[in-house]
Amino acid sequence: MAAWLTMLAAILIGTVGLGGCASAALTPEQSRVLDRFNACQSEGPTVQLSRLGVDGGFTLTGRHLHIELLKRCLSERFGYERWGDPRIQEEPTEPGGGM
């Protein structure tokens, strides 16, 4: 029984340790995008950051209107002007990209 508990503890410690490493492994570009996204999230409540590339590229998913509001916040608060960058993508959730 003691061997079983020791093995279980080792698995739990290893799992927690890996989770900590994964969150600490963000690139500076990813951290910057994530911080800015979180700061503007209230402007686009349905918007999710569905992809975050190591180069800082990302995909926004949500209602078209909310994506536009979040983009405006990012532009006004952080001077974000990369909207023509092919690494930045939008995926509206409603058919036809309507508002």
C-alpha positions in Angstrom: 0.0 0.0 0.0 2.8 2.4 0.8 4.4 1.8 -2.6 1.1 2.6 -4.3 0.8 5.9 -2.4 4.4 6.8 -3.2 3.8 6.1 -6.9 0.6 8.2 -6.8 2.4 11.1 -5.1 5.1 11.0 -7.7 2.6 11.1 -10.6 0.8 14.0 -9.0 4.0 15.9 -8.4 5.2 15.3 -11.9 1.9 16.4 -13.4 1.9 19.6 -11.4 5.5 20.2 -12.3 4.8 19.9 -16.0 1.8 22.3 -15.8 4.0 24.9 -14.2 6.7 24.5 -16.9 4.1 24.8 -19.7 2.8 28.1 -18.4 6.3 29.5 -17.9 7.3 28.6 -21.4 5.5 31.5 -23.2 7.6 33.6 -25.5 7.7 37.3 -24.9 5.5 37.8 -27.9 2.9 35.4 -26.6 2.9 37.0 -23.2 2.5 40.5 -24.7 -0.5 39.3 -26.8 -2.1 37.5 -23.9 -1.7 40.4 -21.5 -3.2 42.8 -24.1 -6.0 40.4 -25.0 -6.9 40.0 -21.3 -6.9 43.8 -20.8 -9.4 44.3 -23.6 -11.5 41.1 -23.2 -14.4 43.0 -21.6 -14.9 44.9 -24.8 -15.6 41.7 -26.7 -17.2 39.3 -24.2 -17.7 36.5 -26.8 -14.2 36.7 -28.2 -11.7 34.0 -27.5 -8.0 33.8 -28.3 -8.3 30.4 -30.1 -4.7 30.4 -31.4 -1.5 32.0 -30.0 1.6 31.4 -32.0 5.1 31.6 -30.7 5.7 34.5 -33.0 2.8 36.5 -31.5 0.4 35.6 -34.3 -3.1 34.8 -33.1 -6.7 34.0 -34.1 -9.7 35.7 -32.6 -13.0 33.7 -32.5 -16.3 35.2 -31.6 -19.1 37.4 -32.7 -18.0 39.7 -35.5 -19.1 42.9 -33.6 -17.3 41.8 -30.5 -14.1 41.1 -32.5 -14.3 44.6 -34.0 -14.8 46.1 -30.5 -11.8 44.1 -29.1 -9.7 45.1 -32.0 -10.5 48.8 -31.5 -9.6 48.5 -27.8 -6.2 46.9 -28.7 -5.6 49.7 -31.3 -6.6 52.5 -28.9 -5.0 51.3 -25.7 -1.8 49.6 -27.1 -1.3 51.1 -30.6 -1.9 47.7 -32.1 -1.8 48.1 -35.9 -1.0 44.6 -37.2 -4.5 43.9 -38.6 -3.2 43.3 -42.1 -0.6 40.8 -40.9 -1.4 37.3 -42.2 -0.5 35.8 -38.8 -3.5 37.6 -37.3 -6.8 35.9 -38.2 -10.5 36.3 -37.3 -13.1 33.6 -37.2 -16.6 35.1 -36.7 -18.9 32.5 -35.1 -22.1 33.7 -36.8 -22.8 32.7 -40.5 -21.6 35.2 -43.0 -19.6 37.1 -40.4 -22.7 39.3 -39.6 -23.0 41.5 -36.6 
